[in-house]
Amino acid sequence: MRTGRRIGLGGAAAVALLVATAASNGANQLDERDTALAVRAAKPGSIPETGYGRYLAGRAAKVEGDVTAAADFLGRALDTDPSNESLIREAFTALLAGGRIDQALKLADIVLKGEPRSPIGNLVVGVADLKKGDYAKARAAIERSGRQRLNQLSVPLLIAWAHAGEGQHDAALKEIATLRNKAFAGFQNFHRGLISDLAGKATEAEAAYREAAGADAEGGARMNEALGNFLERRGRRDDAIALYKAGLARDPGNVLYSSLLAAASDGAPRKALIADAREGAAEALFGVGSALVQEGSLETAMIYVRLAIYLRPAHLLAQTVVGNVLEANQRWDAAIAEYRRVDPKSPYGWNARLRIAASLQRLEKYDDAAGILKGMADERKDRVDSVIALGDLHRGRENWKDAIAQYDAAQQRLGKLQNADWTLLYARGIALERSKQWERAETDFLKALELQPDQPLVLNYLGYSWVEQGRRLDEARQMIERAVNLRPRDGYIVDSLGWVLYRLGDYPGAVKQLERAIELRPEDPVINDHLGDAYWRVGRENEARFQWNRALSFKPEKDQIPLIEKKVKEGPPPAQPLKRGG
């Protein structure tokens, strides 16, 4: 059964309004992309000899998300042409995204000389003034960056914190009130609470915190953390504990809530979430940056989050987000280094360790990853995430027996399964099916559909499996059709529908669906193989051989190679359509 490629599990709204126009603030049109990639590929790890070569290499590094290399190459290109204004701007943003703020600041004056109203140039200078405690100067620089695009949100927040730094809390709150767009209500209430809290205005702070948390109850863990922190510091520990328990009830696996609950239950003293205006400004930058990550504007997001860390080096959440962006750009070593900066004993340390293990797997350092996950599983008997991650590691390496053992252990820890636990059953079902334990696998898939009736991945996998076995064909087809309706752009699921039609003898229908699947997943060997089979059955023999040869070029599973090669030479064996209703 060829199902290996089917294995898988599958505040921002406010920023989304600005992302499309903000992109032009920090993004570059990489007209030289192919040339630049070729330059880097020619001499991996080397520094090109010419300034133009270094420039192209830096642009390529930006395309690849390698912020460290981008800063290196563009910085060295600037050494050869220090008066090139375009190159200065490129190097400036690359240094910021790479976290080299002090180096970037050396270029800021040059950037501003050429463009006095530069949004990013003035913003960075203003942030540097905030760090120095020169709040009046900071306000002036930040105001010069303008209030267009993304600055509609970031500028009022930063100016408010500059006022707060001077003890002008009423002026700060007045500035926060200029965020009249309803989409910014979460940011507005959160920072109104932080500023009021810093000013000792307890009643106003609590009201703002509650508005912020209530408006974002589904995903506002940070806002609930701020409210709980406030309650604990005001001697209302029981109220804070109730808040954390409510958060856990909504999101049972949330390690932040469980850590906060444990600390509150132990009676540990709490420090304020924000100690001064610098930390407040860092929180504003982090909030905007993390929302940009969710919108996919990774370069701009990285600049904001790096500036947050510049203001507050121990901002653990910001460090985590930098790691997330580096992971998204497949910079696994750099991501690991960033995650290791997060205090493992902090509420954010657990997730950072999980991400370290995931990145180690990407680097094929499986034993190191497994060691981390085993240690975590032994450390916290009340959690299942590390156990499931260890099962996923074994499943990814096709160690089915070990994967099943970990998934079994995870289910024992869970006890009664909740709706969200369909993923565990799906993963274990795959491992069981691949290890030829079909009865248990089928039970898991059906139970997963009880918990999540319209889950397209489960519908597809179970339906495809039944088709391969020649069983329950009408039900299987209905399942896969439902999965296609739910995820019409998923090439694997569309392929499953094409294949069930093929197995039922509807070859023209199969061709139609498999051609759709190829458009969505052109380099998948299984889909190319399936389309070749369907072409053959409708008399398109040359096209069939072309598809089979394509399938061979895309590295199919080893046991499929001789079968496909035989079809190229001789054609497939006679058709044997399955009887419907089985």
C-alpha positions in Angstrom: 0.0 0.0 0.0 1.5 3.3 -1.1 0.5 5.7 1.6 3.7 7.0 3.0 3.3 10.4 1.4 -0.1 10.7 3.0 1.2 10.8 6.6 0.9 14.2 8.3 -1.0 16.2 10.8 -1.8 19.0 9.9 -4.5 40.0 17.4 -3.3 38.8 13.9 -6.6 40.0 12.3 -5.8 43.6 13.2 -2.4 43.5 11.7 -3.7 41.7 8.6 -5.5 44.9 7.7 -2.0 46.5 7.4 0.2 43.8 6.0 -0.6 44.2 2.3 0.5 47.8 2.3 3.2 47.4 4.9 4.9 44.8 2.9 6.4 47.5 0.7 8.0 49.0 3.8 10.5 46.2 4.2 10.2 43.7 1.4 12.3 43.8 -1.7 11.6 42.7 -5.3 14.2 40.0 -5.9 14.6 40.4 -9.7 18.0 38.6 -9.5 16.7 35.7 -7.5 17.8 32.9 -9.9 21.2 34.5 -10.5 21.7 35.1 -6.8 20.9 31.5 -5.9 23.3 30.3 -8.5 26.1 32.5 -7.0 25.6 30.9 -3.6 25.2 27.4 -5.0 28.5 27.7 -6.9 30.6 28.1 -3.7 28.6 27.1 -0.7 29.8 28.9 2.4 32.3 31.0 0.6 32.4 34.8 0.4 32.2 36.0 -3.3 35.2 38.0 -4.4 33.3 40.9 -6.0 31.0 43.4 -4.3 28.3 42.5 -6.8 28.7 38.9 -6.0 28.4 39.6 -2.3 25.3 41.6 -3.0 23.7 38.9 -5.0 24.6 36.3 -2.4 23.1 38.5 0.3 19.9 38.9 -1.7 19.7 35.1 -2.1 20.2 34.6 1.6 17.2 36.9 2.2 15.1 34.8 -0.2 16.2 31.6 1.7 15.4 33.2 5.1 19.1 33.0 6.2 19.2 36.3 8.0 22.7 35.7 9.4 24.2 35.1 6.0 22.2 38.0 4.5 23.7 40.4 7.1 27.2 38.9 6.4 27.1 39.2 2.7 25.4 42.5 2.4 27.7 44.0 5.1 30.8 42.8 3.2 29.3 44.1 -0.1 28.9 47.5 1.6 32.6 47.4 2.5 33.4 47.5 -1.3 30.9 50.3 -2.1 30.2 52.3 1.1 28.4 55.2 -0.7 25.8 53.0 -2.5 22.5 54.2 -1.0 20.5 51.3 -2.3 23.0 48.8 -0.8 23.0 50.7 2.5 19.2 50.3 2.8 19.5 46.6 1.9 22.3 46.1 4.5 20.3 48.1 7.1 17.2 45.9 7.0 19.3 42.8 6.8 21.2 43.7 9.9 18.0 44.5 11.8 16.4 41.2 10.8 19.6 39.4 11.9 19.5 41.0 15.3 22.6 43.2 14.8 20.9 46.4 16.0 24.1 48.2 17.0 25.6 47.6 13.6 22.4 48.7 11.9 22.3 51.9 14.0 25.7 52.9 12.4 23.9 53.0 9.1 20.8 54.8 10.4 22.1 58.3 9.9 23.1 57.6 6.3 19.6 56.1 5.7 17.9 59.1 7.2 20.1 61.5 5.3 18.9 60.1 2.1 15.3 59.6 3.3 14.6 61.9 6.3 11.1 60.4 6.8 12.2 56.8 6.5 9.6 54.8 8.5 12.0 52.1 9.5 15.0 54.4 9.9 13.2 56.7 12.3 11.6 53.9 14.2 14.9 52.2 14.9 16.5 55.5 16.0 13.5 56.1 18.3 13.8 52.6 19.8 17.5 53.3 20.5 16.6 56.5 22.2 14.0 54.6 24.3 16.7 52.2 25.3 18.9 55.1 26.5 16.0 56.6 28.4 15.9 59.8 26.2 12.1 59.7 25.9 11.5 63.1 24.4 14.0 62.5 21.7 12.5 59.0 21.2 9.0 60.5 20.7 10.3 62.9 18.1 12.1 60.2 16.1 9.2 57.8 16.2 6.7 60.5 15.2 8.9 61.3 12.1 8.4 57.7 11.0 4.8 58.6 10.1 1.5 56.9 10.9 0.9 55.1 7.6 0.6 51.4 7.0 1.9 49.3 9.9 2.9 52.5 11.8 -0.8 53.2 12.4 -0.4 50.7 15.3 3.2 50.7 16.3 3.8 54.5 16.5 1.0 55.3 19.0 2.0 52.4 21.2 5.7 53.4 21.3 4.9 57.1 21.8 2.6 56.1 24.6 5.4 54.2 26.3 7.8 57.1 25.8 5.3 59.3 27.7 5.1 56.6 30.4 8.9 56.7 30.7 8.7 60.3 31.6 6.0 59.6 34.2 3.4 61.2 32.0 0.8 58.4 32.3 -2.2 60.6 31.4 -0.5 61.6 28.2 0.4 58.0 27.5 -3.2 56.9 28.0 -4.4 59.7 25.8 -2.0 58.5 23.0 -3.3 54.9 23.4 -6.8 56.2 23.0 -5.9 57.4 19.4 -6.1 53.7 18.4 -9.8 54.1 17.4 -9.8 51.3 14.9 -11.9 48.5 16.4 -9.4 46.0 15.0 -6.8 47.4 17.4 -9.0 47.0 20.5 -7.0 44.1 21.9 -3.7 46.0 21.6 -5.3 49.2 23.0 -6.8 47.5 26.1 -3.7 45.4 26.8 -1.4 48.4 26.8 -3.8 50.6 28.6 -3.8 48.0 31.3 0.0 47.8 31.4 0.4 51.6 31.6 -2.3 52.0 34.2 -0.7 49.2 36.2 2.8 50.8 36.0 1.2 54.1 37.2 -0.4 52.4 40.2 -4.0 52.9 38.9 -5.3 49.5 40.0 -8.9 49.9 39.2 -8.2 51.2 35.7 -5.6 48.5 35.1 -7.9 45.6 36.1 -10.7 46.9 33.9 -8.4 47.2 30.9 -6.8 43.8 31.5 -10.3 42.2 31.7 -11.4 43.9 28.5 -8.2 42.7 26.7 -8.5 39.1 28.1 -12.3 38.9 27.5 -12.0 40.1 23.9 -9.4 37.4 23.1 -10.5 34.5 25.3 -9.7 31.9 22.7 -6.0 32.7 22.2 -5.1 35.5 24.6 -2.8 33.5 26.9 -0.5 36.5 27.2 -3.3 38.8 28.1 -4.6 36.4 30.7 -1.1 36.0 32.0 -1.0 39.8 32.5 -4.4 39.8 34.3 -3.4 36.8 36.5 -0.1 38.5 37.3 -1.9 41.6 38.4 -4.4 39.7 40.6 -1.5 37.8 42.3 0.3 41.0 43.1 -2.8 42.5 44.5 -3.2 39.6 46.9 -6.0 37.9 45.0 -4.2 34.6 44.4 -7.5 32.6 44.4 -8.9 34.7 41.6 -5.7 34.2 39.6 -5.9 30.4 40.1 -9.5 30.4 38.9 -8.4 32.3 35.8 -5.6 29.9 35.0 -7.9 26.9 35.6 -10.4 28.4 33.2 -7.6 28.8 30.6 -6.6 25.1 31.1 -10.3 24.1 30.6 -10.3 25.8 27.2 -6.8 24.6 26.3 -5.8 21.5 28.4 -2.3 21.3 26.8 -1.3 24.9 27.4 1.9 24.7 29.3 1.8 28.5 30.1 -1.4 28.1 32.1 -0.2 24.9 33.8 3.1 26.6 34.8 1.3 29.7 36.1 -1.2 27.6 38.0 1.6 25.6 39.6 3.5 28.8 40.6 0.4 30.4 42.0 -0.6 27.3 44.0 2.9 27.2 45.5 2.5 30.8 46.6 5.7 32.0 44.8 6.0 35.8 44.7 5.3 37.5 41.4 7.1 40.3 39.7 5.2 42.7 37.5 5.0 41.6 33.9 6.3 45.1 32.8 8.8 46.8 35.1 9.3 50.0 33.2 8.7 51.9 30.0 11.4 50.1 28.0 9.9 46.8 28.8 6.5 48.2 27.8 7.8 49.3 24.5 9.4 45.9 24.0 6.0 44.3 24.6 4.5 46.6 21.9 7.1 45.7 19.4 6.8 42.0 20.2 3.0 42.1 19.9 3.1 43.6 16.4 6.0 41.3 15.3 4.3 38.1 16.5 1.1 39.1 14.7 3.1 39.7 11.5 4.5 36.2 11.8 1.0 34.8 11.8 0.3 36.8 8.6 3.5 35.5 6.9 5.4 38.8 6.8 8.4 37.2 8.2 11.2 39.7 7.4 9.3 42.6 8.8 8.2 40.5 11.7 11.8 39.6 12.5 12.8 43.3 12.6 10.1 44.1 15.1 10.8 41.1 17.3 14.6 41.7 17.2 13.9 45.3 18.3 11.8 44.0 21.2 14.8 41.8 22.3 17.1 44.8 21.9 15.0 46.7 24.4 14.4 43.7 26.7 17.1 41.0 26.2 15.3 38.5 28.4 12.0 38.7 26.6 11.5 34.9 26.4 8.4 35.0 24.2 10.2 37.2 21.6 13.2 34.7 21.7 10.7 31.9 21.0 9.1 33.8 18.1 12.6 34.4 16.5 13.1 30.6 16.8 9.8 30.0 15.1 10.7 32.3 12.2 14.1 30.6 11.8 12.3 27.2 11.7 9.9 28.5 9.1 12.9 29.4 7.0 14.5 26.0 7.6 17.4 27.5 9.5 17.5 24.6 12.0 20.8 25.3 13.7 20.0 28.9 14.2 16.6 28.1 15.5 18.1 25.7 18.1 20.5 28.3 19.2 17.7 30.8 19.7 15.5 28.3 21.6 18.4 27.4 23.9 18.4 31.1 25.0 15.0 30.5 26.6 15.2 29.6 30.3 14.1 26.0 30.5 12.6 26.6 33.9 10.4 29.4 32.6 6.8 28.9 31.5 8.1 29.1 27.9 11.0 26.7 28.4 8.9 23.5 27.8 7.8 24.5 24.3 11.3 25.7 23.4 12.6 22.3 24.3 10.0 20.6 22.1 11.0 22.9 19.2 14.7 22.0 19.8 13.9 18.4 19.5 11.9 19.0 16.3 14.7 21.0 14.7 17.2 18.2 15.7 15.0 15.8 13.8 15.2 18.0 10.7 19.0 17.8 11.0 18.7 14.0 11.2 20.1 14.1 14.8 17.5 11.6 15.9 19.3 10.2 18.9 19.8 13.7 20.3 16.1 14.6 19.7 14.9 11.3 21.3 17.1 12.0 24.3 15.5 15.3 24.9 12.0 14.0 24.5 12.6 11.0 26.7 13.9 13.2 29.4 10.9 15.5 29.1 8.5 12.5 29.2 10.1 11.3 32.5 10.1 14.8 33.9 6.4 15.6 33.5 4.2 12.5 33.9 1.2 14.8 33.6 1.9 15.8 30.0 1.5 13.9 26.8 3.1 16.3 24.2 6.6 15.0 24.6 5.4 11.4 24.5 3.5 12.0 21.3 6.4 13.9 19.8 8.6 10.8 20.5 6.0 8.6 18.8 6.0 10.9 15.8 9.8 10.7 15.7 9.7 6.9 15.5 6.8 7.1 13.0 8.8 9.4 10.7 11.6 6.8 10.7 9.1 4.0 10.1 9.9 2.4 13.5 6.3 1.4 13.8 6.6 -0.8 16.9 8.3 2.0 18.9 5.9 4.6 17.6 2.9 2.5 18.7 4.4 2.0 22.1 4.7 5.7 22.6 1.2 6.4 21.4 -0.2 3.8 23.7 1.7 5.4 26.6 0.2 8.8 25.6 -3.3 7.4 25.6 -2.8 5.9 29.1 -1.7 9.3 30.3 -4.7 11.0 28.7 -7.4 8.7 30.1 -10.7 9.7 28.6 -10.2 11.0 25.1 -11.4 14.5 24.1 -12.2 15.8 20.7 -8.7 17.3 20.2 -7.2 13.8 20.7 -8.2 12.7 17.2 -4.7 13.5 16.2 -3.2 10.8 18.5 -5.6 8.2 17.1 -4.9 9.2 13.6 -1.1 9.0 14.1 -1.3 5.6 15.9 -3.7 4.4 13.2 -1.1 5.1 10.5 1.6 3.3 12.5 -0.7 0.3 13.0 -1.8 0.1 9.4 1.8 0.3 8.2 2.8 -2.5 10.6 -0.1 -4.6 9.2 -2.3 -4.4 12.3 -5.3 -3.4 10.4 -8.1 -4.2 12.9 -6.5 -1.9 15.5 -5.8 0.7 12.9 -9.4 0.7 11.6 -10.7 1.0 15.2 -8.5 4.1 15.8 -9.6 5.8 12.5 -13.2 5.2 13.3 -12.8 6.5 16.8 -11.0 9.5 15.5 -14.0 10.2 13.2 -16.3 9.9 16.3 -14.2 12.7 17.9 -13.9 14.8 14.8 -16.5 13.6 12.2 -15.4 15.8 9.3 -11.7 15.6 9.7 -10.5 15.3 6.0 -7.2 13.6 6.8 -8.9 10.8 8.6 -11.7 10.5 6.0 -9.0 10.3 3.3 -6.7 7.8 5.0 -9.5 5.4 6.0 -11.3 5.7 2.7 -8.1 5.2 0.7 -7.3 2.1 2.9 -10.7 0.6 2.3 -10.3 1.1 -1.5 -6.9 -0.6 -1.4 -8.4 -3.5 0.4 -11.4 -3.7 -1.9 -13.8 -3.2 1.0 -16.7 -0.8 1.7 -16.2 0.9 -1.6 -19.3 3.0 -1.7 -18.7 4.3 1.9 -15.0 4.9 1.0 -15.9 6.9 -2.0 -18.4 9.0 0.0 -15.7 9.6 2.6 -13.1 10.7 0.1 -15.6 12.9 -1.8 -16.4 14.6 1.6 -12.7 15.1 2.2 -12.2 16.7 -1.2 -15.1 19.1 -0.6 -13.5 20.1 2.7 -9.9 20.4 1.2 -10.3 20.9 -2.6 -6.7 22.2 -2.9 -5.1 19.1 -1.2 -3.5 17.2 -4.0 -3.2 14.0 -2.0 -6.9 13.9 -1.2 -7.8 14.7 -4.8 -5.5 11.8 -5.8 -7.4 9.5 -3.5 -10.7 10.4 -5.2 -9.1 9.8 -8.6 -7.7 6.4 -7.4 -11.0 5.2 -6.0 -12.7 6.0 -9.3 -9.9 4.1 -11.1 -10.3 1.1 -8.9 -14.1 1.2 -9.6 -13.4 1.2 -13.4 -14.4 4.8 -14.0 -11.3 5.6 -16.0 -12.4 8.9 -17.6 -13.5 10.2 -14.1 -10.2 9.0 -12.7 -8.2 10.9 -15.4 -10.1 14.1 -14.6 -9.4 13.9 -10.8 -5.8 12.8 -11.2 -5.0 15.6 -13.6 -6.3 18.0 -10.9 -4.1 16.2 -8.3 -1.1 16.6 -10.6 -1.7 20.3 -10.9 -1.7 20.5 -7.1 1.2 18.1 -6.4 3.2 17.9 -9.7 6.3 16.2 -8.2 4.6 13.5 -6.2 5.7 10.0 -7.5 2.5 8.2 -6.5 0.2 10.7 -8.2 2.2 10.6 -11.4 2.1 6.8 -11.3 -1.7 6.8 -10.7 -2.2 9.2 -13.6 -0.1 7.0 -15.9 -2.3 4.0 -15.0 -5.5 6.0 -15.8 -4.1 7.3 -19.1 -3.3 3.8 -20.2 -6.9 2.7 -19.5 -8.3 5.4 -21.7 -5.9 4.6 -24.6 -3.4 7.5 -24.0 -0.4 5.1 -23.9 2.4 7.5 -24.8 1.2 9.9 -22.1 1.0 7.0 -19.6 4.6 6.1 -20.2 5.6 9.8 -19.8 3.9 9.9 -16.4 5.5 6.7 -15.2 8.9 8.0 -16.2 8.1 11.2 -14.3 7.2 9.0 -11.3 10.5 7.3 -11.4 12.3 10.6 -11.5 10.7 11.7 -8.3 12.1 8.9 -6.1 9.2 6.6 -5.4 9.3 4.0 -2.6 11.8 1.3 -3.3 9.3 -1.5 -3.7 7.4 0.5 -6.3 10.4 1.1 -8.6 10.5 -2.3 -10.4 6.7 -2.3 -10.8 6.8 1.1 -12.5 9.7 0.2 -14.6 7.9 -2.9 -15.8 4.8 -0.8 -16.8 7.1 1.5 -18.8 8.3 -1.5 -20.8 5.2 -3.7 -21.0 2.2 -1.6 -19.8 0.1 -2.5 -16.7 -1.5 -5.9 -16.2 -5.2 -6.3 -17.3 -7.6 -4.1 -15.5 -9.6 -5.7 -12.6 -12.2 -3.1 -11.5 -13.5 -3.7 -8.0 -17.1 -4.5 -7.5 -19.1 -1.8 -5.8 -20.9 -2.3 -2.6 -18.0 -4.4 -1.1 
